[in-house]
Amino acid sequence: MRWRVIAACALPLAVAILIALWVVNAHVANHWLAVHTGTVNEPGPYYGFWSGFGSDLAEFAIIGTIATGVYQLVKKYNCHQPGCWRVGNHPAAGGQFMLCYRHHPDYEGRRPTSETIARLHREHVARQMAIHQKLLEVHQRVSSLGSEEK
C-alpha cells in the first residue's frame, strides 16, 4: 500500500519535471521531434511524415492488437489468485475459478501427489453417487405419485 502512495506522488512529479525540461529546451526538443517524425526538410508539407513515421501507425495498431490479444489470453488462463502469474489449470469452487497448485485449497501449496489425486477422485465419485442416489429417489417418488393418481 505504501508503494502505491509513493508511486502516485512520484508519477505526477516526474511528468511535471519532463514538461519543465521540455519547456526550457523547447527549441531543441521540438526540432528533434520534427526531424524524427519527418515533418521538416522534405519537399512538401508532411510528405516526410506520411512516408516515414506516419506510415508506421498501422504497424503500431497491429502490434497493439497482438499485445492486447496476448494479454487477454494470459488473463484467461492464469491463476485467479490476485497477483499470481502461474497458469491456473486446477478448477476450484465447482469450476468457477481456475487456480494454480500453490493457491488451490486442496493441494495446500504443494504439487498434487498421486495420493492427493486418488483421494480427490474418490471424493468426487462419492459426491456424484450421492447426487445420483438423490435423483433416483426423487424419480421414484414422482413415479409412485403418478401411478397412484391413475
Backbone as ProteinMPNN parsed JSONL, in Angstrom:
{"seq_chain_A": "MRWRVIAACALPLAVAILIALWVVNAHVANHWLAVHTGTVNEPGPYYGFWSGFGSDLAEFAIIGTIATGVYQLVKKYNCHQPGCWRVGNHPAAGGQFMLCYRHHPDYEGRRPTSETIARLHREHVARQMAIHQKLLEVHQRVSSLGSEEK", "coords_chain_A": {"N_chain_A": [[0.83, -1.187, 0.0], [1.986, 1.188, 0.753], [3.84, 1.587, -1.262], [2.213, 2.167, -3.395], [1.201, 4.681, -2.754], [3.55, 6.163, -2.795], [4.234, 5.831, -5.505], [2.019, 7.078, -6.667], [2.501, 9.699, -5.975], [5.04, 10.15, -7.05], [4.837, 9.758, -9.831], [3.212, 11.93, -11.013], [4.998, 13.988, -10.33], [7.31, 13.314, -11.778], [6.304, 13.579, -14.386], [5.736, 16.314, -14.391], [8.345, 17.333, -14.144], [9.478, 16.447, -16.562], [7.906, 17.905, -18.383], [8.659, 20.502, -17.651], [11.403, 20.423, -18.328], [11.139, 20.108, -21.089], [9.914, 22.54, -21.79], [11.944, 24.344, -21.07], [13.979, 23.581, -22.82], [12.794, 23.912, -25.361], [13.223, 24.59, -28.096], [15.253, 22.825, -28.982], [14.1, 20.318, -28.337], [11.7, 20.37, -29.817], [12.712, 20.587, -32.425], [14.14, 18.172, -32.617], [11.984, 16.369, -32.376], [10.529, 17.069, -34.675], [12.304, 16.39, -36.729], [12.569, 13.633, -36.352], [10.006, 12.684, -36.743], [9.629, 13.288, -39.329], [8.728, 15.735, -40.398], [10.101, 17.949, -41.27], [12.453, 19.434, -43.589], [11.65, 18.294, -46.05], [10.219, 17.882, -49.38], [7.481, 18.666, -49.55], [4.58, 19.705, -47.586], [4.31, 17.718, -44.77], [5.008, 15.447, -46.174], [7.218, 13.923, -45.514], [6.381, 12.927, -43.073], [4.19, 11.168, -43.677], [5.429, 9.381, -45.374], [7.278, 8.359, -43.751], [7.402, 8.292, -40.482], [4.589, 8.388, -40.07], [3.638, 6.339, -41.675], [4.011, 4.156, -40.155], [1.982, 3.984, -38.345], [-0.135, 2.167, -38.741], [1.238, -0.191, -38.301], [1.831, 0.096, -35.606], [-0.748, -0.125, -34.61], [-1.321, -2.782, -35.265], [0.604, -4.122, -33.731], [-0.284, -3.315, -31.209], [-2.806, -4.554, -31.176], [-2.075, -7.271, -31.259], [-0.642, -7.412, -28.848], [-2.708, -6.86, -27.039], [-4.357, -9.082, -27.476], [-2.649, -11.165, -26.632], [-2.397, -10.453, -23.939], [-5.083, -10.774, -23.067], [-5.366, -13.517, -23.485], [-3.477, -14.541, -21.694], [-4.595, -13.559, -19.35], [-6.959, -15.014, -19.305], [-6.132, -17.649, -18.875], [-4.443, -17.599, -16.669], [-3.754, -18.013, -13.128], [-6.436, -17.377, -10.876], [-5.966, -16.158, -8.488], [-5.289, -13.051, -7.087], [-2.547, -11.252, -8.399], [-0.986, -13.459, -9.035], [0.89, -15.09, -11.508], [0.991, -17.608, -12.504], [-0.037, -20.46, -14.484], [-3.395, -21.285, -14.304], [-4.659, -24.263, -13.867], [-6.261, -25.895, -12.391], [-9.436, -26.52, -11.423], [-11.57, -24.771, -9.139], [-14.097, -24.303, -6.641], [-16.309, -25.479, -7.917], [-15.569, -25.182, -10.593], [-15.677, -22.501, -11.02], [-13.471, -20.907, -10.542], [-10.11, -20.89, -11.732], [-7.222, -22.201, -10.576], [-3.717, -22.192, -9.659], [-1.485, -24.796, -8.523], [-0.348, -23.895, -6.18], [-2.167, -22.147, -5.014], [-4.534, -23.491, -4.864], [-6.996, -24.803, -2.741], [-7.163, -27.543, -2.074], [-4.648, -28.618, -2.494], [-2.837, -27.45, -0.814], [-0.642, -25.724, -1.269], [1.338, -27.325, -2.351], [2.578, -29.418, -5.009], [0.232, -31.626, -6.574], [0.136, -34.886, -5.304], [0.203, -38.433, -6.095], [-1.35, -39.716, -4.204], [-2.955, -37.603, -3.275], [-4.375, -37.02, -5.613], [-5.748, -39.447, -5.965], [-7.317, -39.461, -3.621], [-8.911, -37.136, -3.979], [-10.251, -37.938, -6.283], [-11.735, -40.126, -5.334], [-13.414, -38.756, -3.506], [-14.812, -37.13, -5.302], [-16.155, -39.067, -6.857], [-17.751, -40.179, -4.856], [-19.371, -37.959, -4.204], [-20.71, -37.64, -6.661], [-22.097, -40.056, -6.792], [-23.792, -39.743, -4.574], [-25.374, -37.617, -5.449], [-26.532, -38.852, -7.658], [-28.0, -40.886, -6.387], [-29.838, -39.343, -4.892], [-31.269, -38.148, -7.002], [-32.368, -40.443, -8.134], [-34.036, -41.298, -6.02], [-35.844, -39.133, -5.949], [-36.969, -39.412, -8.48], [-38.201, -41.936, -8.249], [-40.064, -41.348, -6.246], [-41.659, -39.422, -7.521], [-42.594, -40.988, -9.636], [-44.068, -42.908, -8.259], [-46.088, -41.328, -7.161], [-47.352, -40.502, -9.518], [-48.328, -42.952, -10.467], [-50.187, -43.606, -8.532], [-52.213, -41.788, -8.927], [-53.485, -42.612, -11.233]], "CA_chain_A": [[0.0, 0.0, 0.0], [2.869, 2.34, 0.862], [4.452, 1.788, -2.574], [1.223, 2.796, -4.274], [1.155, 6.104, -2.409], [4.792, 6.743, -3.31], [4.112, 5.88, -6.969], [1.003, 8.078, -7.004], [3.115, 11.016, -5.823], [6.231, 10.258, -7.89], [4.493, 9.817, -11.252], [2.926, 13.316, -11.434], [6.207, 14.791, -10.176], [8.163, 13.007, -12.925], [5.681, 14.19, -15.565], [5.943, 17.761, -14.278], [9.765, 17.597, -14.421], [9.668, 16.279, -18.0], [7.283, 19.049, -19.05], [9.514, 21.658, -17.379], [12.601, 20.276, -19.165], [10.744, 20.348, -22.474], [9.694, 23.977, -21.946], [13.244, 25.013, -21.002], [14.713, 23.221, -24.035], [11.739, 23.744, -26.355], [13.73, 24.64, -29.464], [15.969, 21.58, -29.267], [13.166, 19.19, -28.278], [10.777, 20.442, -30.936], [13.439, 20.27, -33.65], [14.39, 16.723, -32.595], [10.711, 15.701, -32.659], [10.171, 17.321, -36.07], [13.191, 15.607, -37.598], [12.324, 12.202, -36.207], [8.693, 12.327, -37.289], [9.679, 13.525, -40.759], [7.93, 16.888, -40.805], [10.967, 19.038, -41.742], [13.421, 19.12, -44.628], [11.046, 17.469, -47.087], [9.747, 18.748, -50.461], [6.123, 19.163, -49.373], [4.141, 19.63, -46.192], [4.01, 16.408, -44.165], [5.382, 14.311, -47.027], [8.144, 13.097, -44.737], [5.634, 12.226, -42.017], [3.409, 10.047, -44.2], [6.301, 8.372, -45.965], [8.192, 7.888, -42.704], [6.812, 7.932, -39.194], [3.14, 8.191, -40.183], [3.324, 5.051, -42.298], [4.125, 3.117, -39.125], [0.823, 3.999, -37.45], [-0.857, 0.898, -38.895], [2.035, -1.224, -37.64], [1.608, 0.26, -34.164], [-2.078, -0.673, -34.314], [-1.219, -4.244, -35.328], [1.346, -4.554, -32.54], [-1.189, -3.124, -30.07], [-3.828, -5.598, -31.23], [-1.444, -8.53, -30.864], [-0.343, -7.325, -27.413], [-3.981, -6.985, -26.323], [-4.772, -10.481, -27.577], [-1.796, -11.97, -25.747], [-2.782, -10.126, -22.565], [-6.365, -11.41, -22.767], [-5.133, -14.952, -23.414], [-2.811, -14.802, -20.414], [-5.564, -13.286, -18.29], [-7.95, -16.082, -19.266], [-5.579, -18.906, -18.412], [-3.608, -17.54, -15.483], [-4.39, -18.293, -11.834], [-7.35, -16.317, -10.487], [-5.48, -15.502, -7.269], [-4.737, -11.754, -7.495], [-1.097, -11.108, -8.375], [-0.3, -14.697, -9.414], [1.01, -15.2, -12.96], [1.075, -19.011, -12.922], [-1.177, -20.969, -15.238], [-4.387, -21.903, -13.429], [-5.254, -25.403, -14.553], [-6.98, -26.708, -11.416], [-10.693, -25.823, -11.109], [-11.983, -24.67, -7.74], [-15.456, -23.784, -6.437], [-17.186, -26.013, -8.957], [-15.146, -24.702, -11.895], [-15.842, -21.055, -11.107], [-12.133, -20.33, -10.542], [-9.009, -21.742, -12.149], [-6.111, -21.841, -9.699], [-2.507, -22.992, -9.755], [-1.394, -25.736, -7.396], [0.032, -23.188, -4.954], [-3.302, -21.444, -4.415], [-5.705, -24.361, -4.775], [-7.129, -25.203, -1.328], [-6.977, -28.976, -1.863], [-3.244, -29.007, -2.643], [-2.119, -26.849, 0.31], [0.6, -25.098, -1.695], [2.29, -28.293, -2.906], [2.107, -30.086, -6.213], [-0.59, -32.771, -6.202], [0.771, -36.201, -5.357], [-0.724, -39.476, -6.56], [-2.303, -39.96, -3.115], [-3.914, -36.497, -3.287], [-5.229, -37.204, -6.784], [-6.638, -40.579, -5.688], [-8.284, -39.041, -2.598], [-9.862, -36.215, -4.603], [-11.088, -38.714, -7.202], [-12.712, -40.874, -4.524], [-14.401, -37.796, -3.002], [-15.642, -36.726, -6.437], [-17.039, -40.188, -7.197], [-18.74, -40.293, -3.781], [-20.337, -36.87, -4.398], [-21.526, -37.939, -7.837], [-23.0, -41.153, -6.424], [-24.821, -39.195, -3.687], [-26.289, -36.857, -6.303], [-27.284, -39.829, -8.458], [-28.961, -41.549, -5.497], [-30.907, -38.384, -4.606], [-32.099, -38.038, -8.202], [-33.11, -41.698, -8.26], [-35.104, -41.259, -5.014], [-36.853, -38.17, -6.399], [-37.644, -40.014, -9.636], [-39.092, -42.998, -7.762], [-41.158, -40.711, -5.53], [-42.554, -38.808, -8.516], [-43.218, -42.074, -10.385], [-45.084, -43.551, -7.405], [-47.228, -40.401, -7.07], [-48.042, -40.54, -10.796], [-49.033, -44.214, -10.631], [-51.308, -43.611, -7.587], [-53.283, -40.948, -9.475], [-54.149, -43.301, -12.327]], "C_chain_A": [[0.877, 1.253, 0.0], [3.503, 2.647, -0.491], [3.475, 2.455, -3.546], [1.13, 4.294, -4.012], [2.398, 6.804, -2.951], [4.721, 6.876, -4.826], [3.106, 6.933, -7.406], [1.552, 9.496, -6.855], [4.275, 11.202, -6.8], [5.883, 10.407, -9.359], [4.118, 11.227, -11.701], [4.149, 14.23, -11.319], [7.145, 14.571, -11.356], [7.605, 13.628, -14.201], [5.897, 15.703, -15.546], [7.392, 18.133, -14.589], [10.043, 17.481, -15.915], [9.069, 17.443, -18.782], [8.141, 20.302, -18.85], [10.789, 21.594, -18.22], [12.283, 20.546, -20.626], [10.564, 21.858, -22.716], [11.025, 24.72, -21.952], [14.034, 24.775, -22.29], [13.757, 23.054, -25.211], [12.288, 23.714, -27.775], [14.407, 23.322, -29.848], [15.001, 20.401, -29.318], [12.212, 19.198, -29.456], [11.465, 20.12, -32.255], [13.714, 18.768, -33.728], [13.117, 15.961, -32.964], [10.316, 15.876, -34.122], [11.031, 16.507, -37.018], [12.83, 14.131, -37.538], [10.93, 11.766, -36.64], [8.6, 12.641, -38.772], [8.891, 14.719, -41.223], [8.773, 18.076, -41.22], [11.893, 18.499, -42.824], [12.883, 18.162, -45.674], [10.448, 18.386, -48.148], [8.337, 19.304, -50.274], [5.698, 19.053, -47.93], [3.719, 18.208, -45.81], [4.295, 15.223, -45.08], [6.266, 13.347, -46.242], [7.425, 12.316, -43.648], [4.934, 10.995, -42.582], [4.264, 8.996, -44.892], [7.278, 7.811, -44.941], [7.436, 7.411, -41.482], [5.316, 7.629, -39.287], [2.762, 6.872, -40.821], [3.393, 3.908, -41.296], [2.918, 3.064, -38.196], [0.028, 2.706, -37.539], [-0.096, -0.234, -38.213], [1.891, -1.133, -36.12], [0.255, -0.316, -33.756], [-2.041, -2.198, -34.326], [-0.497, -4.773, -34.102], [0.48, -4.4, -31.294], [-2.271, -4.182, -30.017], [-3.266, -6.936, -30.783], [-1.155, -8.525, -29.368], [-1.619, -7.467, -26.582], [-4.476, -8.417, -26.342], [-3.962, -11.387, -26.667], [-2.158, -11.714, -24.291], [-4.085, -10.826, -22.184], [-6.217, -12.918, -22.65], [-4.477, -15.329, -22.095], [-3.792, -14.605, -19.27], [-6.584, -14.412, -18.166], [-7.394, -17.337, -18.604], [-4.709, -18.802, -17.171], [-4.445, -17.768, -14.221], [-5.259, -17.106, -11.427], [-6.983, -15.66, -9.158], [-4.855, -14.166, -7.679], [-3.216, -11.711, -7.34], [-0.329, -12.343, -8.78], [-0.3, -14.815, -10.938], [1.156, -16.641, -13.418], [-0.167, -19.395, -13.716], [-2.123, -21.658, -14.262], [-5.063, -23.047, -14.16], [-5.943, -26.369, -13.591], [-8.274, -25.973, -11.044], [-10.989, -25.854, -9.617], [-13.38, -24.061, -7.704], [-16.371, -24.207, -7.576], [-16.842, -25.504, -10.35], [-15.266, -23.209, -12.063], [-14.494, -20.344, -11.181], [-11.147, -21.368, -11.041], [-7.782, -21.291, -11.36], [-4.895, -22.704, -9.993], [-2.431, -23.879, -8.51], [-1.023, -25.031, -6.098], [-1.15, -22.535, -4.252], [-4.553, -22.308, -4.3], [-5.821, -24.895, -3.347], [-6.911, -26.694, -1.081], [-5.507, -29.378, -1.866], [-2.344, -28.416, -1.57], [-0.751, -26.324, -0.097], [1.639, -26.035, -2.265], [1.704, -28.902, -4.17], [1.291, -31.31, -5.814], [0.174, -34.086, -6.367], [-0.248, -37.221, -5.846], [-1.753, -39.796, -5.477], [-3.375, -38.865, -3.077], [-4.892, -36.656, -4.448], [-6.221, -38.338, -6.543], [-7.712, -40.193, -4.669], [-9.338, -38.122, -3.196], [-10.778, -36.939, -5.585], [-12.15, -39.5, -6.432], [-13.803, -39.949, -3.983], [-15.346, -37.341, -4.114], [-16.631, -37.829, -6.807], [-18.118, -40.342, -6.125], [-19.799, -39.193, -3.9], [-21.26, -37.154, -5.575], [-22.517, -39.065, -7.545], [-24.123, -40.646, -5.518], [-25.845, -38.399, -4.491], [-27.159, -37.81, -7.111], [-28.347, -40.53, -7.607], [-30.128, -40.616, -5.166], [-31.845, -38.244, -5.803], [-32.945, -39.286, -8.41], [-34.27, -41.739, -7.267], [-36.225, -40.313, -5.441], [-37.644, -38.761, -7.56], [-38.633, -41.099, -9.188], [-40.291, -42.397, -7.03], [-42.164, -40.111, -6.503], [-43.268, -39.886, -9.311], [-44.309, -42.744, -9.56], [-46.295, -42.631, -7.237], [-48.026, -40.42, -8.373], [-48.826, -41.827, -10.979], [-50.247, -44.302, -9.681], [-52.478, -42.823, -8.144], [-54.075, -41.686, -10.543], [-55.089, -44.336, -11.842]], "O_chain_A": [[0.563, 2.246, -0.657], [3.689, 3.812, -0.843], [3.886, 3.221, -4.418], [0.995, 5.084, -4.947], [2.31, 7.902, -3.5], [5.102, 7.908, -5.377], [3.317, 7.609, -8.412], [1.099, 10.404, -7.553], [4.47, 12.3, -7.324], [6.579, 11.126, -10.075], [4.664, 11.695, -12.701], [4.316, 15.146, -12.125], [7.716, 15.527, -11.882], [8.367, 14.15, -15.015], [6.208, 16.3, -16.577], [7.638, 19.15, -15.236], [10.756, 18.31, -16.481], [9.672, 17.913, -19.746], [8.326, 21.079, -19.787], [11.213, 22.612, -18.768], [13.089, 21.156, -21.329], [11.014, 22.383, -23.734], [11.216, 25.633, -22.755], [14.689, 25.69, -22.789], [13.916, 22.114, -25.989], [11.857, 22.889, -28.58], [14.151, 22.777, -30.921], [15.069, 19.578, -30.231], [11.939, 18.148, -30.037], [10.881, 19.458, -33.113], [13.541, 18.16, -34.784], [13.157, 15.025, -33.763], [9.822, 14.937, -34.745], [10.529, 15.985, -38.014], [12.79, 13.456, -38.567], [10.706, 10.58, -36.881], [7.606, 12.302, -39.414], [8.417, 14.724, -42.359], [8.215, 19.136, -41.505], [12.092, 17.292, -42.96], [13.618, 17.291, -46.138], [10.19, 19.556, -47.864], [8.042, 20.365, -50.825], [6.362, 18.394, -47.129], [2.874, 17.596, -46.464], [3.865, 14.106, -44.791], [6.091, 12.13, -46.296], [7.8, 11.188, -43.332], [5.066, 9.901, -42.034], [3.861, 7.837, -44.985], [8.026, 6.881, -45.242], [6.907, 6.3, -41.439], [4.836, 6.698, -38.639], [1.688, 6.335, -40.548], [2.891, 2.815, -41.56], [2.841, 2.181, -37.342], [-0.438, 2.198, -36.519], [-0.7, -1.128, -37.62], [1.835, -2.152, -35.432], [0.124, -0.92, -32.691], [-2.669, -2.837, -33.482], [-0.929, -5.756, -33.498], [0.505, -5.261, -30.414], [-2.622, -4.66, -28.938], [-3.905, -7.657, -30.016], [-1.395, -9.523, -28.689], [-1.612, -8.122, -25.539], [-4.966, -8.917, -25.329], [-4.511, -12.271, -26.009], [-2.221, -12.649, -23.494], [-4.185, -11.407, -21.103], [-6.867, -13.54, -21.809], [-4.863, -16.307, -21.455], [-3.818, -15.394, -18.326], [-7.027, -14.734, -17.063], [-8.101, -18.012, -17.856], [-4.27, -19.83, -16.656], [-5.675, -17.721, -14.252], [-4.863, -15.955, -11.613], [-7.633, -14.698, -8.748], [-3.973, -14.147, -8.538], [-2.67, -12.079, -6.299], [0.897, -12.284, -8.864], [-1.337, -14.665, -11.583], [1.417, -16.886, -14.596], [-1.207, -18.742, -13.63], [-1.702, -22.513, -13.483], [-5.948, -22.821, -14.985], [-6.181, -27.526, -13.935], [-8.219, -24.915, -10.417], [-10.699, -26.831, -8.927], [-13.788, -23.378, -8.644], [-17.113, -23.394, -8.129], [-17.723, -25.403, -11.204], [-14.986, -22.688, -13.142], [-14.382, -19.293, -11.813], [-11.314, -22.566, -10.812], [-7.356, -20.141, -11.465], [-5.022, -23.813, -10.512], [-3.213, -23.725, -7.572], [-1.352, -25.523, -5.019], [-1.141, -22.385, -3.03], [-5.536, -21.886, -3.691], [-4.838, -25.392, -2.797], [-6.511, -27.075, 0.019], [-5.161, -30.403, -1.279], [-1.196, -28.84, -1.43], [0.209, -26.467, 0.659], [2.727, -25.59, -2.632], [0.489, -28.9, -4.373], [1.612, -31.969, -4.825], [0.77, -34.359, -7.409], [-1.428, -36.904, -5.995], [-2.901, -40.112, -5.789], [-4.555, -39.153, -2.875], [-6.095, -36.451, -4.286], [-7.4, -38.213, -6.874], [-8.878, -40.552, -4.828], [-10.53, -38.303, -2.95], [-11.952, -36.591, -5.707], [-13.316, -39.536, -6.826], [-14.981, -40.306, -3.997], [-16.546, -37.186, -3.887], [-17.808, -37.557, -7.044], [-19.275, -40.608, -6.449], [-20.988, -39.456, -3.72], [-22.467, -36.929, -5.486], [-23.657, -39.022, -8.009], [-25.272, -41.06, -5.666], [-27.046, -38.497, -4.241], [-28.367, -37.608, -7.237], [-29.47, -40.74, -8.066], [-31.28, -41.048, -5.16], [-33.065, -38.224, -5.643], [-34.105, -39.197, -8.814], [-35.369, -42.166, -7.621], [-37.405, -40.64, -5.315], [-38.866, -38.621, -7.61], [-39.757, -41.169, -9.684], [-41.412, -42.883, -7.178], [-43.373, -40.269, -6.335], [-44.444, -39.723, -9.635], [-45.357, -43.108, -10.094], [-47.424, -43.117, -7.177], [-49.255, -40.36, -8.339], [-49.895, -41.805, -11.589], [-51.221, -44.99, -9.986], [-53.629, -43.155, -7.862], [-55.255, -41.391, -10.73], [-55.733, -45.011, -12.646]]}, "name": "protein", "num_of_chains": 1, "seq": "MRWRVIAACALPLAVAILIALWVVNAHVANHWLAVHTGTVNEPGPYYGFWSGFGSDLAEFAIIGTIATGVYQLVKKYNCHQPGCWRVGNHPAAGGQFMLCYRHHPDYEGRRPTSETIARLHREHVARQMAIHQKLLEVHQRVSSLGSEEK"}
